[in-house]
Amino acid sequence: MAPRKSKKTGGLKEGDKLPRFSLPADDGSVVTSDSLQGRNTVLYFYPKDDTSGCTKEACDFRDAFPRFSQTDARIIGVSPDSVASHLKFKAKYDLPFQLLADEKHSLADSFGVWKEKSMYGRKFMGVERTTVIIDADGRIARIFPKVSVAGHVAEVEDTLRELSRSRATR
């Protein structure tokens, strides 16, 4: 495998330990950084429930969900929406994975994905679409900044397979 240039978001970079966090999930549980140990995790940050790009991304992850079990990876979506919003979004599109409510954008801030954005000349703060793969040891294995939705899920799957192969050869 060719050497990769390390990617980073905010102050975090590939190889860093996952920052400590505790956030409510749509299923009533609380997900913490410690609870992600022991299994690969795809943490995808998205701006808003039930908007066109976010719905496309969530549905792409939903459709690929059965294949992610082959890579021993769980998928978790994170946005600043409330648990109630997540429940509606999840039910409407039959999403089989957890959605975390980062209403105070603390996790998004930790990853440096809470940024100033601009739409129609108006500036506002929001999530920059980013995906992070956390390995079973709780380290940031890969960062996909400024995600373009088309083809992204396949890229994440390929990366997980690559990580599994490299771990198996150690």
C-alpha positions as CSV (number, residue, x, y, z in Angstrom):
1,M,0.0,0.0,0.0
2,A,1.4,3.4,-1.0
3,P,2.1,5.9,1.8
4,R,-0.8,8.3,2.4
5,K,-0.6,11.9,3.2
6,S,-2.3,12.4,6.6
7,K,-5.6,14.3,6.5
8,K,-6.9,16.4,9.3
9,T,-10.0,18.3,10.4
10,G,-9.6,21.1,12.8
11,G,-6.9,20.1,15.2
12,L,-7.4,16.3,14.8
13,K,-5.6,14.2,12.2
14,E,-5.4,10.6,11.2
15,G,-3.8,8.5,13.9
16,D,-5.1,10.7,16.8
17,K,-7.2,9.3,19.6
18,L,-11.0,9.9,19.3
19,P,-11.9,12.9,21.4
20,R,-14.0,12.2,24.5
21,F,-17.7,12.8,24.0
22,S,-21.2,11.8,25.2
23,L,-24.2,12.4,22.9
24,P,-27.9,11.3,22.9
25,A,-28.9,8.9,20.1
26,D,-32.2,8.5,18.4
27,D,-32.9,5.1,20.2
28,G,-32.8,6.7,23.7
29,S,-29.2,5.6,24.4
30,V,-26.2,7.7,25.1
31,V,-23.2,7.1,22.8
32,T,-19.8,7.8,24.3
33,S,-16.3,7.7,22.8
34,D,-15.6,4.7,25.1
35,S,-18.6,2.8,23.7
36,L,-17.0,2.9,20.3
37,Q,-14.0,0.8,21.3
38,G,-13.6,-2.7,19.9
39,R,-15.2,-2.2,16.5
40,N,-14.6,0.1,13.4
41,T,-17.0,3.0,13.4
42,V,-18.0,5.2,10.4
43,L,-18.9,8.6,12.0
44,Y,-20.5,10.7,9.3
45,F,-21.3,14.4,10.0
46,Y,-24.1,15.9,8.0
47,P,-25.7,19.3,8.1
48,K,-29.5,18.7,8.5
49,D,-32.1,16.0,8.6
50,D,-34.4,15.6,5.6
51,T,-32.6,17.9,3.2
52,S,-31.7,16.7,-0.3
53,G,-28.0,16.0,0.1
54,C,-28.3,14.7,3.6
55,T,-31.2,12.4,2.7
56,K,-29.2,11.1,-0.3
57,E,-26.2,10.4,1.9
58,A,-28.2,8.7,4.6
59,C,-30.0,6.5,2.0
60,D,-26.7,5.5,0.4
61,F,-25.4,4.4,3.8
62,R,-28.8,2.6,4.4
63,D,-28.6,0.8,1.1
64,A,-25.0,-0.3,1.7
65,F,-25.6,-1.2,5.4
66,P,-25.7,-5.0,4.9
67,R,-22.3,-4.9,3.3
68,F,-20.8,-2.9,6.2
69,S,-21.2,-6.0,8.4
70,Q,-18.5,-7.7,6.3
71,T,-16.1,-5.0,7.4
72,D,-17.1,-5.3,11.1
73,A,-18.1,-1.6,11.0
74,R,-21.0,0.3,12.5
75,I,-22.4,3.5,10.9
76,I,-23.4,6.5,13.0
77,G,-24.7,9.7,11.6
78,V,-24.1,13.0,13.5
79,S,-25.9,16.3,13.0
80,P,-27.0,19.3,15.2
81,D,-30.6,18.2,14.8
82,S,-32.6,17.1,17.9
83,V,-33.4,13.5,18.8
84,A,-37.0,14.2,17.8
85,S,-35.9,15.3,14.4
86,H,-33.7,12.3,14.0
87,L,-36.6,10.0,15.0
88,K,-38.8,11.4,12.2
89,F,-35.9,11.3,9.6
90,K,-35.0,7.7,10.6
91,A,-38.6,6.5,10.3
92,K,-39.3,8.3,7.1
93,Y,-36.3,6.7,5.3
94,D,-36.0,3.4,7.3
95,L,-32.5,4.1,8.4
96,P,-31.0,1.1,10.2
97,F,-28.2,2.9,12.1
98,Q,-28.0,5.4,15.0
99,L,-28.2,9.1,14.6
100,L,-26.6,11.3,17.3
101,A,-28.0,14.7,18.3
102,D,-25.0,17.1,18.5
103,E,-27.3,20.1,19.2
104,K,-24.5,22.1,20.8
105,H,-22.2,21.0,18.0
106,S,-19.5,19.9,20.6
107,L,-18.4,16.9,18.6
108,A,-18.5,18.8,15.4
109,D,-16.3,21.5,17.0
110,S,-13.9,18.8,18.2
111,F,-13.5,17.6,14.7
112,G,-13.3,21.1,13.3
113,V,-16.4,20.5,11.0
114,W,-18.5,23.3,12.6
115,K,-17.7,26.1,10.1
116,E,-18.9,29.3,8.6
117,K,-20.8,28.5,5.5
118,S,-22.4,30.7,2.9
119,M,-25.6,30.3,0.9
120,Y,-27.2,32.9,-1.3
121,G,-24.9,35.5,0.0
122,R,-25.9,34.8,3.6
123,K,-23.2,33.6,6.1
124,F,-24.1,31.1,8.9
125,M,-22.5,28.4,11.0
126,G,-23.1,24.8,10.2
127,V,-21.7,21.3,9.7
128,E,-19.2,20.8,6.8
129,R,-20.1,17.3,5.5
130,T,-17.3,15.0,6.7
131,T,-16.8,11.3,7.4
132,V,-14.4,9.9,9.9
133,I,-13.5,6.2,10.3
134,I,-12.6,5.3,13.8
135,D,-10.7,2.0,14.2
136,A,-11.4,-0.6,16.9
137,D,-8.7,0.9,19.1
138,G,-10.5,4.3,19.2
139,R,-8.1,6.0,16.8
140,I,-8.9,8.1,13.8
141,A,-8.1,5.9,10.8
142,R,-9.3,8.0,8.0
143,I,-10.8,11.4,7.5
144,F,-12.9,12.4,4.4
145,P,-13.3,16.2,4.5
146,K,-15.7,18.2,2.4
147,V,-17.6,15.1,1.3
148,S,-19.3,15.0,-2.1
149,V,-22.2,12.6,-1.7
150,A,-22.0,10.8,-5.1
151,G,-19.8,7.7,-4.8
152,H,-18.8,8.5,-1.2
153,V,-20.3,5.4,0.5
154,A,-18.4,3.1,-2.0
155,E,-15.2,5.0,-1.1
156,V,-15.8,4.4,2.6
157,E,-16.5,0.7,2.0
158,D,-13.2,0.4,0.0
159,T,-11.3,2.1,2.8
160,L,-12.7,-0.2,5.4
161,R,-11.7,-3.3,3.3
162,E,-8.2,-1.8,2.9
163,L,-8.0,-1.2,6.7
164,S,-9.2,-4.8,7.4
165,R,-6.5,-6.2,5.0
166,S,-3.7,-4.2,6.5
167,R,-4.7,-5.1,10.0
168,A,-4.8,-8.8,9.0
169,T,-1.2,-8.7,7.6
170,R,0.2,-7.3,10.9
